[in-house]
């Protein structure tokens, strides 16, 4: 059974640009959630999508957005990149909503903003 | 809203010694609790979870945790650690009611096993 796949694994962008990250969940999983991991702030919840609908959102500015397609694949977009957006972005998939079932994490996309 | 406090940022332990990683949470609603482990350059992997039932939860790799509602704690324990247990450990909480079902993580505890 294939795991959660995140692409790309590494990305370098310039301040002010925008970026799109992709997450392919485990087959059959309907929930995809996204997290930002930094040394200073730790792991912070960005948002969760369940059956193409945003189910929950963390405390991030509107520059961070996402969507989920009918095949459950999800994309996360960050516009007008800032230096502070440099982080490891993790996505997780789960059968049900992320808070009451096991979440399976991808290896992450490491974004560096210069 | 929920929050999690992991009191120890780093814990060094000798190989084959026991270990306890501490986790306290805060929530105004009933909760679900989780421990995840992250190995270097990897995503997170679930060690164990408490949803309901027995307060003593057994997980993978010989780990267990006990849910203590009165002390709002969910400490992780292993009776004898191995070199391969070197990793970062995250405690997470989720509210059990609709709208609060999202994972809030602690800041992590780096477990280092000394040979």
HADDOCK unambig.tbl for C-alpha pairs under 7 A between the chains (distance, minus, plus):
assign (segid A and resid 42 and name CA) (segid B and resid 107 and name CA) 5.23 0.50 0.50
assign (segid A and resid 43 and name CA) (segid B and resid 105 and name CA) 6.07 0.50 0.50
assign (segid A and resid 45 and name CA) (segid B and resid 103 and name CA) 6.91 0.50 0.50
assign (segid A and resid 45 and name CA) (segid B and resid 104 and name CA) 6.83 0.50 0.50
assign (segid A and resid 98 and name CA) (segid B and resid 101 and name CA) 6.75 0.50 0.50
assign (segid A and resid 98 and name CA) (segid B and resid 102 and name CA) 6.05 0.50 0.50
assign (segid A and resid 99 and name CA) (segid B and resid 94 and name CA) 5.17 0.50 0.50
assign (segid A and resid 99 and name CA) (segid B and resid 101 and name CA) 4.28 0.50 0.50
assign (segid A and resid 99 and name CA) (segid B and resid 102 and name CA) 4.52 0.50 0.50
assign (segid A and resid 99 and name CA) (segid B and resid 103 and name CA) 5.49 0.50 0.50
assign (segid A and resid 100 and name CA) (segid B and resid 32 and name CA) 6.58 0.50 0.50
assign (segid A and resid 100 and name CA) (segid B and resid 101 and name CA) 6.70 0.50 0.50
assign (segid A and resid 102 and name CA) (segid B and resid 46 and name CA) 6.86 0.50 0.50
assign (segid A and resid 104 and name CA) (segid B and resid 45 and name CA) 6.71 0.50 0.50
assign (segid A and resid 105 and name CA) (segid B and resid 43 and name CA) 5.36 0.50 0.50
assign (segid A and resid 105 and name CA) (segid B and resid 44 and name CA) 5.52 0.50 0.50
assign (segid A and resid 105 and name CA) (segid B and resid 45 and name CA) 6.81 0.50 0.50
assign (segid A and resid 106 and name CA) (segid B and resid 43 and name CA) 5.33 0.50 0.50
assign (segid A and resid 107 and name CA) (segid B and resid 42 and name CA) 4.98 0.50 0.50
assign (segid A and resid 107 and name CA) (segid B and resid 43 and name CA) 4.26 0.50 0.50
assign (segid A and resid 108 and name CA) (segid B and resid 43 and name CA) 6.38 0.50 0.50
